[in-house]
Amino acid sequence: PSSSSASDGTLLQSSVLRPASTARDEDLAKFNETTLSLPKHSYWFDFWLFIAFDVVFFLIMYFLVP
């Protein structure tokens, strides 16, 4: 009886662990598909926003600050 309970415990443990690992693998695959399908970030908008902010900040400081 003890050997059958050990083998039952082993079978139960392996059957419990397999769906968790496959579910984790499926979640990882979905995450990878999501990240790969997103477009890469373009920094041109950030660059021109920074330039515009600098120009406006310079003009404010030049004309308003004595």
N, C-alpha and C positions, 0 to 999 in steps of 0.2 A: 504493500500500500504506500509506503514512503517513496518508493521509486516512481510510482505512477503520479503521485502528487507533485514530485519534483519535475517530471516531464510535463505534467499539466501546467505547472507554474511557468515553466520555460516556454511552452507553447503560448500560454496566455500573455506572457511578457513580450514575446516576439510579435504576436499579433497586435498588441497594444502599441508597440514602438513603431512598427512599420507605417501605419496610417499617419502617425505624427510626423515622421520623417518625410513621407511623400507629400503630405500637406505643406510642410515647410518648404520642400523643393518646389512645389507648385506656386507657393506664394513668392518665392525667390524668382522663379521664372516670370511670373506676372510683373514683379517689380522691375526686372531687367528689361522686359518688353516695353514697359511704361517709360523707363528712362531712355531707352534707345529711340523711342518714337518721338520724343520731345525735340524741338529744334534747339540748336546750340544758341547760346546767348550772344547777341551782338553788342559790342561795347561802343559802337559809333554813336548811338543815342546818348549814352553816358558822357562821351567825349564832348559832343556839341552842347549838351546841357551844362557841362562844366565851363566851357568857353563862354556861353551866354551869361552864366552866373558871374563869371569873372569880369566880363565887360560891364555888366550892370553894377556890380559892386565897386568897380573902379570909378565909374561915372558918379555914383553916389558919394564916394569918398572924395573925389576930386572937386565936385561942385558944392557939396554941403559942409564938409569939414574945413574950417579955416586954416 
